[in-house]
């Protein structure tokens, strides 16, 4: 019984040594002080718009915050010009159930060409 307590004390001593070693090399006083953002001078709120389209490219681009239609298009070129005219917005791609995967890839290509941030809307069962 005395022998098992000796091993336990060694593990406790080893743990204490590791803790002290960590504390000796850890930087407890950070050098970089970054001010937290406040409401008065914070960055403007990001506007999110949805791109909804169907298998025939009937596309509606709508703001999420106001539910207002920003643009309507029926071709990929019109979608491209709409996205170019909407700088500093984030796009949520929401295809219709009848839309194809190739159409979604085409819209993602337009996002890449216009340097816009686009995300595909998750499907909720």
N, C-alpha and C positions, 0 to 999 in steps of 0.2 A: 504494500500500500504506500509506503514511503517512496518507493521508486516511481510510481505514477505521478505523485505530487511534484517530484523533481523535474519531470518532463513538462508538466504544466507550467511550472515556474520559469523554465527556459523559454517556452512559447510566449509567456507574458513579458519577459525581459526582451525578447526579440521584437515583439510588437511595440513595446515602448521605445526601443532603439530606432525602429523604422519611423515611428511618429516623430521623434526628435530630429531625425535626419530630414524628414519632409519639412518640418517647421524651419529648419536651418536654411534650406534652399528655397523655400517658398517666398514669394514677394508679397509681403503683407501690406505694404503701403504702395498702392498703384501710382504710377507716375503720370498717366494720362487722365486728365479730368475733362470729361465731355459734358457740356450743359444739356440738361433734359429739355425737350421741346415743350413750349407752352402754347396756349391758344392764341396769344397775341401775334407771334411772329412765326408760327408753324407753317409748314408747306401747305399749299392749297389741297383741298380734298380731291382725290382721284375720281374721275367720272367713269363709270362703267356703262358700256352699251352692249346690247345683245345683237347678234347677227342671226336672224332667223331666216331660213330658206327651205324650199321644198325641192322636189325632183325636177321641176321646170324652171328653176332659178328665180322664182318669185321671192324676192329678198326684202326684208324690212329690218332696218337698223333702228333700235329703240333705246333711249336712255332708261336705266333702271330706276334712278331716283325720281324722275318726273313722269315716267311712262309716256313720254312724248316721242313721236316718230321723228327721227333725225333725217333719215334718207330711205328711199325706196329704189330698188334696182331690179332689173330683169336679166342682166348679163354680167359676166365676170368683170368686164371692163368698167361697167358702172359701179360695181362693188369696189373696184380698185380706186376709182376717182372719189367715191364717198369716203373711203378710209384715208385717202391723202388729205381730204378737207377736214378731217377730225383729228388734229394733233393732240397729243397728251391725253389720250383716252385709252382705257383698257377695254379690250373686246372679249366678249363671251360668245363663243360659237355655239349656236343652238339649232342643229339641223332638225328638220321635220322627220317623222318616222319613215317617210317614203324617200328621203334623200339618200344618196349613195355615199359610200366611203370615199370614192374618187372626188366627189364634190367637196367633201370635208377637207381632203388633202389640197384641193385647188384653193379653197379659202385660206388654208394655212399658208400656202405659197404666196398668196396675195398679202397676208400679214407679214411674211418675211420680206417681200419686195418693198413694202411701204414702211418697214422698220417699226411695226406696231407690236404691242404685247397682246397676244391672243391666247385664250384658254378654251378648251372644249368643255361645254357644260356636261356634268355627269348625268347619267340616266338614272332616274329614281323609279324603282319598281312600284 
